[in-house]
Amino acid sequence: MVFEIIIKDDAELELMEAIDYYNAINENLSKEFVKLFFDSLTSISQNPFLYQKVYKNIRQCVMLKFPYILYYTVNGQTEEVAIYAVYHTSRNPKIWKKRL
């Protein structure tokens, strides 16, 4: 079973900001970030319950090589995963919690 991924607007904005940031440093770095982001999405869609719950029903997937965490919820009935944040680890985690 593969779950459908839905990326919320705030998470999409954070993703685009991260891509722009890494692209300004080095285009290859940006490409690597995007690849690892989609690798993380694939892993989540195939095994959404694998990752740790960190707040109520919110789970987190830590991206490899980059200081970002994907925060998401799983709806087992509809087989959907909603990504709420693509969050840099240096930011205050209380900010993404307000989105709920």
Sequence and secondary structure as in RCSB ss.txt:
>XXXX:A:sequence
MVFEIIIKDDAELELMEAIDYYNAINENLSKEFVKLFFDSLTSISQNPFLYQKVYKNIRQCVMLKFPYILYYTVN
GQTEEVAIYAVYHTSRNPKIWKKRL
>XXXX:A:secstr
   EEEE HHHHHHHHHHHHHHHHH HHHHHHHHHHHHHHHHHHHH TTSS EEETTEEEEE SSSSEEEEEEEE
TTTTEEEEEEEEETTS THHHHTT 
